[in-house]
Amino acid sequence: MLRTQYIVLEHDGAWKIRFEGRHFGPYPNERAAVHAAIEAAERAPKSGYAPRVMVQSSLTGQLHVEWTHGDPHPVDMPSRTAAPTPNQDAQGRRRTG
């Protein structure tokens, strides 16, 4: 099955989310970016693609799966808040290109 992927990575010295070739963020740390990516994946329009969140190692560049649609949220994930506006990410920060 094809998957829509949200990739959390350190980019230009900050934690960001890469989705469909664009970067979103910055986030204060890796966990905040992971949580925002999960929220974004859950809000994405439903399609035939099951979303997943992956983290790219800043040391090796390797990817590992952090969350897949249908999995429970990470224990450290905060409760949902109000939905961000279209020009903001899940933490209320402006998107960057």
Summary of the structure (lengths in Angstrom):
residues: 97
radius of gyration: 12.5
end to end distance: 28.5
largest distance: 35.8
contacts: 252
relative contact order: 0.24
helix: 14%
strand: 33%
